[in-house]
């Protein structure tokens, strides 16, 4: 017979399952973000903008960094 001290019940395992699901979702989102960044850089290169330092601000608008 297994003691309840060694076999966590559903009340303990449920938060662990939620955390695992959360970590999987974060991993997928991170991977998708990397894919989008790569696609964006390729598009910028195609447009000839990659020769200059370019960033996208929080509103999704392009802003060229001025290097002096």
C-alpha positions as semicolon CSV with decimal commas, in nm:
position;residue;x (nm);y (nm);z (nm)
1;X;0,000;0,000;0,000
2;X;0,136;0,341;-0,097
3;X;0,114;0,610;0,165
4;X;-0,049;0,937;0,066
5;X;0,275;1,110;0,173
6;X;0,449;0,952;-0,128
7;X;0,167;0,969;-0,382
8;X;0,045;1,323;-0,434
9;X;-0,325;1,353;-0,485
10;X;-0,502;1,539;-0,764
11;X;-0,492;1,861;-0,561
12;X;-0,111;1,861;-0,587
13;X;-0,066;1,726;-0,938
14;X;-0,316;1,966;-1,102
15;X;-0,101;2,279;-1,045
16;X;0,200;2,085;-1,175
17;X;0,009;1,994;-1,491
18;X;-0,095;2,356;-1,533
19;X;0,268;2,468;-1,498
20;X;0,385;2,211;-1,754
21;X;0,117;2,327;-1,999
22;X;0,216;2,689;-1,936
23;X;0,582;2,609;-2,006
24;X;0,488;2,428;-2,330
25;X;0,283;2,728;-2,442
26;X;0,569;2,966;-2,361
27;X;0,808;2,747;-2,556
28;X;0,578;2,747;-2,860
29;X;0,534;3,124;-2,840
30;X;0,909;3,174;-2,813
31;X;0,970;2,955;-3,117
32;X;0,700;3,142;-3,315
33;X;0,851;3,478;-3,218
34;X;1,190;3,364;-3,345
35;X;1,030;3,254;-3,673
36;X;0,857;3,590;-3,712
37;X;1,179;3,780;-3,637
38;X;1,366;3,575;-3,897
39;X;1,094;3,637;-4,155
40;X;1,096;4,007;-4,075
41;X;1,474;4,031;-4,117
42;X;1,452;3,855;-4,454
43;X;1,180;4,095;-4,565
44;X;1,387;4,394;-4,453
45;X;1,687;4,259;-4,643
46;X;1,470;4,220;-4,953
47;X;1,366;4,583;-4,915
48;X;1,727;4,692;-4,871
49;X;1,669;4,821;-4,520
50;X;1,889;4,567;-4,346
51;X;2,203;4,759;-4,446
52;X;2,107;5,022;-4,191
53;X;2,040;4,945;-3,825
54;X;1,664;4,908;-3,806
55;X;1,439;4,842;-3,513
56;X;1,066;4,806;-3,474
57;X;0,920;5,002;-3,186
58;X;0,646;4,886;-2,951
59;X;0,381;5,007;-3,196
60;X;0,518;4,805;-3,487
61;X;0,654;5,109;-3,668
62;X;0,999;5,106;-3,822
63;X;1,252;5,344;-3,674
64;X;1,604;5,383;-3,810
65;X;1,878;5,423;-3,552
66;X;2,108;5,713;-3,624
67;X;2,474;5,620;-3,584
68;X;2,711;5,916;-3,566
